[in-house]
Amino acid sequence: ADIETNFVMARTNLPIDSSEYKKRETTANYFAADLLMPVEKFLEVVNLYDDIHDVASFFGVSCSAASIRASQLGKFFI
């Protein structure tokens, strides 16, 4: 689907507890992560820093967002 189709689909009024809403929200979250923290650059930066706060700061995202992205890519901070 193209961007216009995705935008139109996102504007529908689905109940928050519906499985379709959750599916779309998950898709949007992955899209945002890919946009803000591209895989190759993210893995490069993760290898430079020992602290998730530094990684988050580099990308201008929250520590939660950076932590989720790291775990999706098999990287973990202690």
N, C-alpha and C positions, 0 to 999 in steps of 0.2 A: 504494500500500500504506500502511496505517496504521502508527503507531509500534509497536503490539503485534506486528504481523506482522513488521516489520523486526527487532525484538528477538529474536523466536523464530528467524527465519532466521539471525541472526548467531550464535546459540548452537550451530549445527551444527558437527560436527567435520570440516572439510574439510582436506585436505593443504595446507600453506602454499604449495606450488608450483603449485597448481591455478589455472586461469584464473578459475574462479568465486570462489575465495578472493580473488584479486587484484582482481576486479571489486567485490566487497563491501568490501574495504579501501579502494579508491578512493572508493566512495560514502560510506563512513564519514568519510573525510578531508575530502571536500567538505562534508558535513553539519557537521562540527566547525568548519571554517573559517567557514561561514555563521553558525553559532551564536555563535562567539567574535568574529568580525570581519565584521559585516554589511556588505554591499557599499557602500551609501550612506554610512554612517559611516566606513568604511575609506577611501573615496576622499576624503572631507572631511578626515580626519586626515592622509592622505598629502600633501595640498596644504598643510598647515600646517607640516610638518616636513621638513627636508632629510636627516635621518639615520634609517635604518631602526631603529636602537636606540630612538629616541624613539617611533616608531610601535609597536614591539613592547611597549615599556613602557606605553604608553597602553592597549593592549588586554590586557596581562598575559599575553602569549604569548612564545615564543622568537623570536629574530631569524630563525631558519630558517623558522618558520611564517609570520611577517610577510613575509619575502622571497618565499616561495612564493605567498602570497596576492596580493602586489603584482604578481608576474609573471603570474599568472592573469588579472589585471585590466588588464594592459598597462602597468603602472607599474614603473619600474626605478630603482634607486639605484646611485650610483657611489661 
